Amino acid sequence: MGGVFPARAAGLIVVVMALLAPAPAMAKTQTATYPVSFSVMNVNRSSVPGVPCSADGAPYTVVGHLTGPKKALGKAKRNVTVYLHGLGLGEWLWDFTPVPAYNYVAKQAGQGHISVSVDRIGYGASGHPPGLASCIGSQADVAHQIVQHLRAGSYTVTGTKPVPFKKVALVGHSAAGAIATVEAYSFGDVNALGIVGFASNNQQFASDQFGFERTPCESGGEPAGPGLPSGYGLFGRTPADFRAAMFHSATEKVIAAALPLHYHDPCGDNLSLITTLSMQGLGIKKIKAPVLVVCGSRDVLYSVYNCTDQASRYTKSRSHKVAIIKGAAHALPIERQAKKFRSRLGGWLKHYGF
């Protein structure tokens, strides 16, 4: 027969071809990151003013980055999450540019989240007070000031316009878990609270490392770096100690990039930590915001039991849960299980509108 297909057959072929054709690719979210800074005062108005802390009351600048979907940045009434780092670390834990596959805030931006990551006062590019003029209480106050600046839109950002955010979540890693908790119960201005790799009770390795840092701090400490104020100590005396404290499954590429970024800590933070934790029970029941505690199953500083116990302490919060990331250690955002960590924390944040 001539090469003419019945109309019905031709229609069938079109349908089959349509079924076999690859599905159109989903549009990739365009993300952006902009330098951001906050003008703060180094004061302690927290609910634990009795801890050892002679905050100098001086003005400092906290710097970091605002990262998120490009279309969302610069628009008011959005929600944002602030990320704080622990001892020995810096903003780089959350904004890990040396190995982009482990850049937490960049990856979360692709999932629709808006983040602010910072060097806490005394670290990296932020202002450095004398190390004994800082403590967990003053660090919590500075975090509170950052939260308020974000709510008011009274911060500085390069590349887009500063806008007020409707809701603010606060996530603290390691010792910053204590800072975030103190901020939440002292000022009551965060809408969600994330605690990463931290608990009020710790394992022996953590006690050893805190003690090794505390000893020189009790003698006045040392400079934070060339040309920087004194009164600082080092959590993890050697690269081997720091590596053991932070990593279990991280790639050698990540570890090699992270070890040179090891920062000194303000001695006052270490010296005030135990007292702050002993007073935690007086304030933690004031926290009403939902809380998620996330830890790694191979963390040598805080055990699964420690973290589960910490989650149980937020008894008055709207919700308090614990998530354990199997196989990961302390530096959760840059361990091999980073994707699972991002999914667990990001999913929880998204549930509460972040």
C-alpha positions in Angstrom: 0.0 0.0 0.0 1.1 3.6 -0.5 2.9 5.3 2.4 -0.2 6.9 3.9 -1.0 6.2 7.5 -4.6 6.2 8.7 -5.3 9.3 10.8 -6.0 7.1 13.9 -2.5 5.4 13.5 -0.8 8.8 13.1 -2.5 10.0 16.2 -1.3 7.0 18.1 2.3 7.6 17.0 2.1 11.2 18.2 0.9 10.0 21.6 3.6 7.4 21.9 6.4 9.9 20.9 5.1 12.3 23.5 5.3 9.6 26.2 8.8 8.7 25.2 10.1 12.3 25.1 12.1 13.3 28.1 10.3 15.5 30.6 11.3 19.1 30.5 13.9 19.9 33.2 12.8 21.8 36.2 14.0 25.4 36.3 16.9 25.7 38.7 16.5 28.3 41.4 18.8 31.3 40.8 20.6 32.1 44.1 22.7 35.0 45.2 24.9 36.0 48.2 25.6 39.5 49.3 28.0 40.9 52.0 26.1 42.0 55.0 27.1 43.8 58.2 25.5 44.8 61.5 26.5 47.6 63.9 26.3 46.2 67.5 27.3 47.0 71.0 29.3 44.6 73.1 27.0 44.6 76.1 25.3 41.9 78.3 21.6 42.4 79.0 20.9 38.7 78.9 19.2 36.8 81.7 22.6 35.5 82.9 24.4 38.7 83.7 26.1 37.1 86.7 28.5 35.0 84.6 32.1 36.2 84.4 31.9 38.9 81.8 33.2 42.5 81.8 31.8 43.4 78.4 33.5 46.6 77.3 30.3 48.3 76.0 32.1 49.3 72.8 30.7 49.4 69.3 31.7 46.7 66.9 30.8 45.5 63.4 29.6 41.9 62.8 30.0 40.8 59.2 28.8 37.9 57.1 26.6 37.2 54.1 22.9 37.2 53.1 22.2 34.2 50.9 19.0 33.0 49.3 16.9 32.7 46.1 17.8 35.8 44.0 14.1 36.7 43.4 13.4 36.7 47.1 16.3 38.8 48.4 15.5 42.5 48.6 11.8 41.8 49.2 10.1 42.7 52.5 8.1 40.4 54.7 10.2 37.3 54.0 11.5 35.0 56.7 15.2 34.5 57.4 17.4 32.1 59.5 20.6 33.4 61.3 23.4 30.9 61.7 26.0 31.1 64.5 29.2 29.0 64.7 30.9 27.4 67.7 34.4 27.5 69.2 37.4 27.4 66.9 35.2 28.0 63.9 33.8 30.9 61.8 31.2 31.8 59.3 33.0 29.4 57.0 31.3 26.5 58.7 28.0 27.5 57.1 29.4 29.3 54.0 32.1 26.9 53.0 33.3 28.4 49.8 36.5 26.3 49.4 34.4 23.2 48.5 31.1 24.4 47.1 29.4 21.0 47.3 29.5 21.5 51.1 28.4 25.2 51.2 25.3 24.9 53.5 23.8 28.3 52.9 24.3 28.2 49.1 22.7 24.7 48.9 19.8 25.8 51.1 19.2 28.8 48.9 18.6 26.4 46.1 15.8 25.0 48.2 14.2 28.4 48.8 15.7 29.3 52.2 17.1 32.7 53.0 20.1 32.7 55.4 22.4 35.0 57.2 25.7 33.6 58.2 28.2 35.6 60.3 31.6 35.6 61.9 30.6 36.1 65.6 32.1 39.0 67.4 35.7 38.1 68.1 36.1 36.0 65.0 37.3 36.3 61.4 36.3 39.6 59.7 34.1 40.8 62.5 35.3 43.2 65.3 37.5 41.8 68.0 37.0 43.0 71.6 39.5 42.1 74.3 39.0 38.4 74.8 38.0 38.7 78.5 35.4 41.3 77.5 33.2 38.7 76.0 31.1 35.9 77.4 28.1 33.7 76.5 25.8 36.4 77.8 27.3 39.2 75.7 27.4 37.0 72.6 23.7 36.3 73.2 23.0 40.0 73.4 24.9 40.6 70.1 22.8 37.8 68.5 19.7 39.6 69.8 20.9 42.8 68.2 21.4 41.1 64.9 17.8 39.6 65.1 16.4 43.1 65.8 18.4 44.7 62.9 16.9 42.0 60.6 13.4 42.7 61.8 13.8 46.4 61.3 15.8 46.3 58.1 18.5 48.4 59.8 21.6 46.6 58.5 24.0 47.2 55.7 24.0 44.9 52.6 26.0 45.3 49.4 24.3 44.4 46.1 20.7 44.6 47.1 18.6 46.7 49.5 18.1 46.0 53.2 14.5 45.1 54.0 12.8 44.1 57.2 12.2 40.4 57.7 8.9 39.2 59.1 10.2 36.2 61.1 13.6 35.2 62.3 14.9 31.8 63.2 18.2 31.3 65.1 20.5 28.3 64.7 23.6 27.9 66.9 26.3 25.3 66.4 28.2 23.9 69.3 28.9 26.6 72.0 26.7 28.8 69.9 23.9 26.4 70.8 24.3 27.8 74.4 24.4 31.4 73.0 21.2 30.8 70.9 19.4 29.3 73.9 20.3 32.2 76.1 19.2 34.6 73.4 15.9 32.9 73.0 15.0 32.8 76.7 16.4 36.3 77.5 14.8 38.2 74.7 12.0 36.0 73.3 12.3 37.4 69.8 13.1 34.3 67.6 10.4 32.3 65.9 12.3 29.0 65.7 15.4 27.7 67.5 17.9 25.2 66.0 20.6 23.7 68.2 23.3 21.8 66.2 26.0 19.6 67.9 25.5 20.9 71.4 24.1 19.8 74.8 24.4 20.9 78.4 26.3 17.8 79.2 29.3 16.6 77.1 31.7 13.7 76.7 35.1 13.5 78.2 36.9 14.5 75.1 35.0 17.8 75.1 35.9 18.4 78.8 39.6 17.8 77.9 39.5 20.3 75.1 37.7 22.9 77.1 40.2 22.4 79.9 43.2 22.7 77.5 41.9 26.1 76.3 40.8 27.3 79.8 44.3 26.9 81.3 46.1 29.6 79.2 42.9 31.7 79.4 43.1 31.8 83.2 46.5 33.4 82.8 45.2 36.1 80.4 45.2 34.3 77.1 47.0 35.3 73.9 46.4 37.5 70.9 43.6 36.5 68.6 46.1 37.0 65.7 48.7 39.4 64.5 47.7 42.9 65.5 44.6 41.8 67.3 43.6 42.1 71.0 44.8 39.6 73.5 42.7 37.4 75.9 42.0 34.6 73.4 42.5 30.8 73.5 42.4 27.9 71.1 39.9 25.1 71.2 41.9 22.2 69.9 45.6 22.7 70.8 46.9 21.1 67.7 45.6 20.4 64.2 45.2 16.8 65.2 43.1 17.7 68.2 40.9 20.1 66.1 40.5 17.4 63.4 39.5 14.8 66.0 37.0 17.2 67.6 35.3 18.2 64.4 35.4 15.4 61.8 34.7 11.7 61.3 33.5 11.3 57.7 34.6 14.5 56.0 36.6 14.2 52.8 40.3 15.0 52.9 39.6 17.9 50.6 37.2 19.4 53.1 39.5 18.8 56.0 42.5 20.3 54.2 40.6 23.4 53.5 39.1 23.7 57.0 42.2 23.2 59.2 43.9 26.5 58.3 40.7 28.3 59.1 40.9 27.4 62.8 40.2 30.6 64.8 41.1 31.6 68.4 38.1 32.1 70.8 37.5 35.0 73.2 38.6 33.5 76.6 35.5 34.9 78.3 33.3 32.6 76.2 35.1 29.5 77.5 35.4 30.8 81.0 31.6 31.6 81.2 30.3 28.5 79.5 30.1 26.2 82.6 28.3 28.8 84.7 25.9 29.6 81.9 25.0 25.9 81.5 24.5 25.5 85.3 21.9 28.4 85.1 20.2 27.1 82.0 17.3 25.5 83.9 16.3 28.9 85.2 15.6 30.3 81.8 15.1 27.5 79.3 11.4 27.0 80.2 10.7 30.5 79.0 11.3 29.4 75.4 8.0 29.0 73.5 9.4 28.8 70.0 9.8 25.4 68.3 13.2 23.7 68.9 15.1 21.2 66.9 18.3 19.6 68.3 20.5 18.0 65.6 23.6 15.9 66.4 25.9 13.4 64.7 26.0 9.9 65.9 29.8 9.9 65.8 30.3 13.2 67.6 33.1 12.8 70.2 32.1 16.0 72.0 28.3 15.3 72.5 26.8 11.9 72.5 23.4 10.9 71.2 22.2 10.6 74.8 23.5 14.1 75.6 21.6 15.6 72.6 18.4 13.7 73.3 18.6 15.0 76.9 19.1 18.5 75.7 16.0 18.3 73.4 13.9 17.2 76.4 14.8 20.4 78.4 12.7 22.7 76.2 9.6 21.6 77.9 7.5 24.8 77.3 8.4 25.2 73.6 5.7 24.7 70.9 7.6 21.6 69.8 11.0 20.1 70.8 12.5 17.4 68.8 15.9 15.7 68.3 17.4 14.5 65.0 20.5 12.2 64.8 22.5 12.2 61.6 24.1 8.7 61.4 27.8 8.5 60.7 28.4 12.3 61.1 30.6 14.0 63.7 30.6 17.5 65.1 31.1 19.7 62.0 27.8 18.6 60.5 27.5 21.1 57.6 30.7 19.8 56.1 30.7 16.1 56.9 29.9 13.6 54.2 26.4 13.4 55.5 25.9 17.1 54.8 23.0 16.5 52.4 21.1 14.5 54.9 21.8 17.2 57.6 20.6 20.0 55.2 17.5 18.0 54.4 16.6 17.4 58.1 17.2 20.9 59.3 15.9 22.5 56.1 12.7 20.5 56.2 12.1 21.5 59.8 12.7 25.1 59.0 10.4 24.9 56.0 7.7 23.4 58.2 7.7 26.6 60.3 7.8 28.9 57.3 11.5 29.5 56.7 
